[in-house]
């Protein structure tokens, strides 16, 4: 009898494991497939308390420099197209120079990311890449949902720069990585309050059918400066 008891115990354990595997076959199989897919694609996966970190890393400084140069050029072009060949009245500031725009762009991006971080109460990773993209201005996880931030700075009296191509790049990257339930926050920072409401409504409509949902947030530079106690002027 003393030799049969361990055998019975072993049989019971094997039977219990067999029942568990049979009962939860589909969830276990789905989890294993998800783990394999995510690991192969280099993205993160969360299963309860477990998390496999993705391969997000700081964007290379050279890539950051190239992206800033591209953004500044877009702003300069938009500014030039606003009133080509027209001398502004005495009470209107002269068109900003490349250096002034670059300084304001950095400040606008920094303050916009600070504002979103304060709004959602979640730290935002800045200037990151997952390897096969042109870089994200910001990225954070909102209740397990990858949220990518794209910031655009708009000088007074000019149109918003090339927003659609930028959002398309982010959309392509998200779909390429297979990030499920992701969203994009388009943060527009205007130098002045003109057409702020119209811009929010316009771009919300433009991207209403985007494959990756786009949330439009609109700020003014003065509003952000006041919110975070930053002194600044349009003088650059």
C-alpha positions in Angstrom: 0.0 0.0 0.0 2.8 2.4 0.9 4.1 1.9 -2.7 0.7 2.5 -4.3 0.1 5.9 -2.6 2.9 7.8 -4.4 1.7 6.3 -7.7 -1.9 7.4 -7.1 -0.6 10.9 -6.2 1.4 11.1 -9.4 -1.6 10.0 -11.4 -3.8 12.6 -9.8 -1.3 15.3 -10.5 -0.9 14.3 -14.1 -4.7 14.1 -14.4 -5.1 17.6 -12.9 -2.5 19.1 -15.3 -4.3 17.3 -18.2 -7.6 18.8 -17.2 -6.1 22.3 -16.9 -4.4 22.0 -20.4 -7.7 20.7 -21.9 -9.8 23.4 -20.2 -7.6 26.3 -21.1 -6.1 25.1 -24.3 -7.2 28.1 -26.4 -6.0 30.8 -24.1 -2.7 29.1 -23.6 -2.2 28.5 -27.3 -3.1 32.1 -28.0 -0.7 33.4 -25.5 2.2 31.3 -26.9 1.4 32.5 -30.4 1.3 36.1 -29.3 4.5 35.8 -27.4 6.3 34.3 -30.5 4.9 36.9 -32.8 5.8 39.8 -30.6 9.3 38.6 -29.9 9.9 38.1 -33.6 8.6 41.6 -34.5 10.6 43.2 -31.7 7.6 44.7 -30.0 6.4 44.5 -26.4 3.8 42.2 -25.0 2.0 42.4 -21.7 0.2 39.5 -20.1 -1.0 40.3 -16.7 2.0 41.2 -14.6 4.4 40.0 -17.2 6.0 42.3 -19.8 8.5 41.7 -22.6 10.1 45.1 -23.3 10.2 46.2 -26.9 13.4 47.5 -28.5 12.6 51.2 -28.2 15.8 53.1 -27.9 16.9 56.8 -28.0 17.0 58.2 -31.5 20.5 58.8 -32.8 21.5 62.4 -32.5 22.3 62.6 -36.2 18.8 61.4 -37.0 17.3 63.9 -34.5 19.3 66.7 -36.2 18.0 65.7 -39.6 14.4 65.6 -38.4 14.7 69.0 -36.8 16.2 70.5 -40.0 13.3 69.0 -41.9 10.7 70.4 -39.5 12.4 73.9 -39.6 12.5 73.9 -43.4 8.8 73.0 -43.4 8.0 75.9 -41.1 10.1 78.3 -43.2 8.4 77.2 -46.4 4.9 77.6 -44.9 5.9 81.0 -43.7 7.2 82.0 -47.1 4.0 80.7 -48.8 1.7 82.6 -46.5 2.5 86.0 -48.0 5.0 85.6 -50.8 6.8 88.9 -51.6 4.7 90.9 -49.3 6.3 93.3 -46.8 4.5 93.0 -43.5 2.9 96.2 -41.9 4.9 98.0 -39.2 2.7 96.4 -36.4 3.3 92.9 -37.6 6.6 91.1 -36.6 9.0 90.4 -39.5 9.2 86.8 -40.7 11.2 84.6 -38.3 14.7 83.5 -39.3 15.8 79.9 -39.4 17.6 80.2 -36.1 14.6 81.8 -34.4 12.3 79.1 -35.7 14.6 76.4 -34.5 14.7 77.8 -31.0 10.9 78.1 -30.9 10.4 74.7 -32.4 12.5 73.1 -29.6 10.6 75.0 -27.0 7.2 74.2 -28.5 8.0 70.5 -28.7 9.3 70.4 -25.1 6.4 72.2 -23.7 3.8 70.3 -25.7 5.2 67.0 -24.4 5.2 68.4 -20.9 1.6 69.4 -21.3 0.6 65.9 -22.5 2.6 64.3 -19.8 0.7 66.4 -17.2 -2.7 65.8 -18.9 -2.4 62.0 -18.9 -0.2 61.6 -15.8 2.2 59.3 -17.6 5.9 59.8 -18.3 6.5 60.4 -22.1 9.6 58.9 -23.7 11.1 61.5 -26.0 13.0 61.1 -29.3 12.8 57.4 -29.5 12.8 54.8 -32.3 12.0 51.1 -32.6 14.5 50.6 -35.3 12.6 50.8 -38.6 11.1 54.3 -38.4 12.2 57.9 -38.7 11.8 58.5 -35.0 8.9 59.5 -32.7 8.7 62.9 -30.9 7.2 61.1 -28.0 5.7 57.8 -27.0 4.0 56.4 -23.9 1.7 53.6 -22.9 -1.9 54.6 -22.0 -3.6 51.7 -20.3 -1.6 49.3 -22.4 -2.2 51.3 -25.6 0.9 52.5 -27.5 0.4 56.3 -27.9 2.8 58.1 -30.3 3.1 61.9 -30.3 3.8 64.0 -33.3 4.4 67.7 -32.6 4.0 70.4 -35.2 5.0 74.1 -34.6 3.1 76.8 -36.6 4.4 80.4 -36.9 2.0 83.3 -36.8 0.2 84.0 -40.1 1.3 80.8 -41.8 -0.3 77.5 -42.6 0.3 74.2 -40.8 3.3 72.4 -42.4 3.3 68.9 -44.0 1.1 67.2 -41.4 -0.4 64.4 -43.6 3.0 63.0 -44.7 4.2 63.0 -41.1 1.1 61.2 -39.8 1.4 58.8 -42.7 4.9 57.9 -41.7 3.9 57.2 -38.1 0.9 55.2 -39.3 3.1 53.1 -41.6 5.5 52.5 -38.7 2.8 51.4 -36.3 1.3 49.0 -38.8 4.8 47.7 -39.7 5.5 46.9 -36.1 2.1 45.3 -35.6 1.3 47.5 -32.6 -2.3 46.7 -31.8 -4.8 49.3 -30.5 -2.2 52.1 -31.0 -3.1 55.8 -31.4 -1.4 59.0 -32.5 -1.6 62.3 -30.8 -1.1 65.2 -33.2 0.0 68.2 -31.0 -0.2 71.5 -32.9 1.5 74.4 -31.3 0.5 77.8 -32.8 2.5 80.9 -32.2 -0.7 82.9 -32.1 -4.3 82.2 -31.2 -5.6 82.7 -34.7 -7.6 79.8 -36.2 -6.8 77.4 -33.3 -10.3 76.1 -33.0 -10.6 75.8 -36.8 -7.4 73.8 -36.9 -8.6 71.4 -34.3 -11.8 70.8 -36.1 -10.2 70.6 -39.6 -7.5 68.0 -38.7 -9.9 65.9 -36.6 -12.0 65.6 -39.7 -9.0 65.0 -42.0 -7.8 62.1 -39.9 -11.1 60.7 -38.8 -10.7 57.7 -41.1 -7.0 57.1 -40.5 -6.1 53.4 -40.0 -4.5 54.4 -36.7 -6.8 56.7 -34.7 -5.5 60.3 -34.4 -6.3 62.6 -31.5 -5.7 66.3 -32.2 -4.4 68.5 -29.4 -4.0 72.2 -30.1 -2.0 74.7 -28.0 -0.6 78.2 -28.4 3.0 78.8 -27.4 2.0 81.6 -25.0 -0.5 79.2 -23.3 2.2 76.6 -22.8 4.7 79.1 -21.6 2.3 80.4 -19.0 1.3 76.9 -17.9 4.9 76.0 -17.1 6.2 79.4 -16.1 8.5 79.9 -19.0 9.5 83.4 -20.1 9.8 84.0 -23.8 9.0 86.3 -26.7 8.6 86.2 -30.4 11.9 87.8 -30.7 13.5 84.4 -30.5 
